[in-house]
């Protein structure tokens, strides 16, 4: 097996990469039923979402309750003045 010569030019690499990426995007668009995430990725994301939700709940419980409309706290029906 022969070794490839190292090159400093990025032009060749970019052309090859975009060509492959275009081909893959086209294939993925044509075959949506065959494209799925790996189980490891989905498990990782599910775990991250659980952690995020737990942290959010902890922050909500830590915070102070704020009375947004304290003057209307007991009123269910707002008063209308028709003069």
N, C-alpha and C positions, 0 to 999 in steps of 0.2 A: 504494500500500500504506500502510495507516495504522499508526502506532506505537501500541504498547500502553502504557497508563499504568503507571508504576512504582508498586509497592505495598510497604508495609513489613510487611503482614500475611503471616504464614507459613501461615495456616490454609488459604487457597485452594490454595496450592502443594502442601501436604501431601496434601490430598484428591485432587487431580489425580494426584499421583505414586503414591500408594498404589493408586488405581484402575488406573493403567497397570501397576503392578507385579503386582497381582492378576491382571489379564488375561494378562500374559505368563507368570506362573507357571502359570496354568491351561492355557494353550496349550502350554507346555513339557511339562507333565505329560501332556497328551493326545497329543502328537507327539514322543516321545523319539527316534525315528529321524531327525528333521530337525534336532535340536539337536546341533551339534558345535562344538568349539573351533576357533579360527582356527589356521592353520598357523604364523603368527608366534608366537602364544601357546605352542603346543606345542613349537616349536623353542626358545623362550626358557626354558621350564621344563626341557627336556631338558638344555640347556647349564648351567642352574643346578644341576641334580642332579649333572652331571659334575664341576663345580667343587667342590660340597660333598663328593663322594666323594673327590676328590683331596686336599682339605684334611684330611679325616678320616684318610686313609691317611698323610699327612705327619705329623699329630699322633701317630698310633700309632707310627710309626717313630722319632719324636723321643723319646718317653717311655721311662722306665726299665722294664725287665722286673721284675715283682713275683713272688716265689715265694709262692704262696698257701698251699700245703701242703708246706713244705720237708722235713718229716720223712717224708713218703710219696712223695718224688720218684722213687725207684727201685722201689718196690713196686707191682706191678700188682694183687695180690690183698690185700685188707686182712685182717689177722689177727683171728680170732675166738677168744675165750676162753670155752669152755663148761665151767664148773666145776659 
